[in-house]
């Protein structure tokens, strides 16, 4: 694995770079829309890491196509043993291979609004003490095209009151910096980044 400095010399300036991590497992049905949502971002200083978690469908070939389409911004990585390790371990593999100042997660079956990164990076820049930002999400059922599913779409607003309890879905957030952690003995899944400038 290369150091952050080596990766950023290939991909350009690290400052403001968002490393977007999409783990995928047999996601051919949704991956095109997820990646199109990334390509449509109004904030274009990003790298996309597609993490293959042992797929056996067309999503592997699709990922290779995205790499060819935007070689300077898109990479596809996989686990050393080519096996399935789950979404958390796959996200951690993406983090370990990322070069960005910021990390953003997107699931293979999610689609981002075009201004997601622009708005979240602006908040991280304006609020230097903030480590994480997140926004609203839409549970989108009407993608099926069925009229009855339109009624199922549900907007989940940002927390408005401290007493509200609601989970924060990872694809809604962006993180300022990766915490430096050492993997427990025998565990390759904990995220580490060598050569950090901070």
N, C-alpha and C positions, 0 to 999 in steps of 0.2 A: 504494500500500500504506500502511496506517495504521501509526502507531507502537505500540509495546507499551502505552504509557500510554493511548492512545485505545482500543485493543482491550480492555484490562483494565477501563476505565471502563464498557464495555458488558457484559462477562462477569463482573464482580465482582472480588474480591480475587485478586491474583496469587500471594500467598504460599500455597504448598502446592498450587497448581493444576497438574494434570498435563495436558499437551497430548498427546493420543493421535493418532498419524498412521497412517492406513490408506490406502496407495496402492492403486488398483484398476484393472484392465484386463480388461474382459469377465468380471467375477466374479459374475454373477447366480446361479450355482450355489452359491456359498459365502458371499456377503456378508451375507446375513440372519443366519447363525449367528455370524459374526465380530462384527457390530454387537450382536446379542443378548448376547454375552459382555461387551461394554463396558457396555451398559445394566444388566447384572446385577451390576456391581461393588459390593462393600460400601463401598468408598471412592468417594464420589460427587462430589468436587470435581475435576472434569475437564472438558475440552473435547475434542471429537472433530473432527478434520480429515480428511474423506474427500477424497482427491486423485485426481481422474479423470485417468488417463493415456491418454486417447484411446479410451475404451470406445465400442463400437457396439451393445452388447446392452442388456438391461433394467436393468443395474446403475446406469445414470445415473438412471433414474426411481426406482429403489429408494433411491438416495442422496438424491434430492430429497424423498422421503417421510420419511426419517429427519430431515432438516432441519426439515420441517414438524412432525414429532412432538415434537422437542425443540429448537426454534429457539434457546433460550438456551444450549445446550450443543453443538450440532452445526452444522458448516459444511461445504459442499462447494466445493472450489476446483479449478481446472484450469489447464493451461498456456495462456499467452497465445495461442498459435497453434492451440490445441485438438488438437495432435498428440500422438504417442507419444514419450516421452523416456526411458522406462525407470524401473525402481523406485528407483534411487539418486537420480536427478534429481527424481523425484516426492516422495521423502522430504525432500529438501532444500527443495523448494517448500513442503511442509508445515511444516518448521522455520521458514522465513522468514516464514510467516504465523501462527506460534504465539504464544500469550500466556503460557504456563505457566512456572512456576519449574522444572518437570521436563518431560522429553520421554520418551514411551514409544512404541515402534513395534509395530504389529500388522499382519501380512499379511492380505490379504482372505480367505485360506483357512485362517486360524488361529482358534482359540477359546480365550479365556483362562478360567482358573479364577476363580470369583467373588472370591476374596480376593487376587488377584495384586497389584493396586495398593495395597491396604491394607498388605500385608506389605512391599512394596518401598518405599513412602513412609516407613513406620515405620523401616526401616533407614537410609534417607537422612537422616531427621531425627536419629536416634540417633547416627549416625556421620558427623558433619559433614565429616570429611576425605575421605569416599568421594565419588567423582564418578560412579561407575556401580555399579549392583547388578544381579544377574541370578539366575535360579533354574532349577530343573529344568524339563524339558519332556517331553511325552509325544508320541511319534510315533503318531498316532491313525489307524489303518487301519480300525477296526471301525465308523466312521461309515457305511460302506456298508450295514451291516445283514447282511452275509454272515458266516456262522459261521466260515469259514476265515480271514477277516480279523481276527477277534478274537485269534488267535494271533500276529498280526504286530505288535500294539500293543507299543511298547517305551518304557520310561521311561528318560530320560537324566538321571542324577543330577547334582547340582552337583559340581564338581571336589572330590575328597576328598584328593588327594595332589598336591603340587607337581609331581611328575615326570609326572603324567598330561597328555596333550595332547588337547584337544578344542576344536573351534570353539565359539563362543558365538553362537547364532542371535539376530539382532536382536530378534525378538518376545519373547525371554525377558528383556530388560533394560529398565531405566529409567535415564535420564541426568539428572544434577543440573542442569546448565547448558549451554547451547550455546556452543561456542567461537566467538569472533569471528574470522572469516576474511574476507578480501577476495577476491572472485571474480577469477580471472585475466582478463585483457583478453579480452572477447568471450565469456565463459562465464557465463551467468546461473544456473548450477546450484550454486555454492558457497553454503552457508547463511550468511546474515547477519541479525542482528536489531538494528534501531536502537532507541535509547531504553532500553537495558538499565539496570536499577537497580544492577547490580554493576559 
